[in-house]
């Protein structure tokens, strides 16, 4: 059975909505200057430890946001369905962030490892699969702010390899059910009804 939309992937929808909302607020409130993270002086001089987690919750321009959302939509949904929401939630909470680039690089790496290609096309003799919808945006995202964005993506991929070795940790069931109850009224995760495979003609 083909599963479409955000059915069985509520956390991915929460992450996408939250990323869009925080990026919009950062832009509207002119907070872009506070988002980029510099170890010196933010930590060494000013002791702004909140910067260590705040800088990866929003993108500072619309092109990076678009590419990030594409990666989440085409890659993270399948990862959450394959792992389950609890294990997928542990992926977000148990990872030491290197920025949104690193998280997305790690998700794409995990997506490649656990989901098979859905379709294949041939373009001038070159075989392409649906994974191009994830790999091309990730490549563009990695090259958007060189060398830092590229380093973050590579670190995220390395973190994904380490994550695959740890199969024991999961988000507690109570926390997972609480998040589902709180987010369900706003964003829901009901399966999309199946459409008939035969065309229906109506006489006029």
Buried (B, 14 or more C-beta within 10 A) or exposed (E): EEEEEBBBBBBBBBBBBEBBEBBEEBBEEEBBEBBEBEEEEBBEEEEBEEBBEBBBBBBBEEEBBBBBBBBBBBBBBBBBBBBBBBBBBBBBEEBEBBBBBBBBBBBBBBBBEEBEEEEEEEEEEEEBBBBEBBBEBBBBBBEBBEEBBBBBBBBBBBBBEEBEEEEEEBBEEEEBEEBBEEBEEEEEBEEEEEEEEEEEEEEE
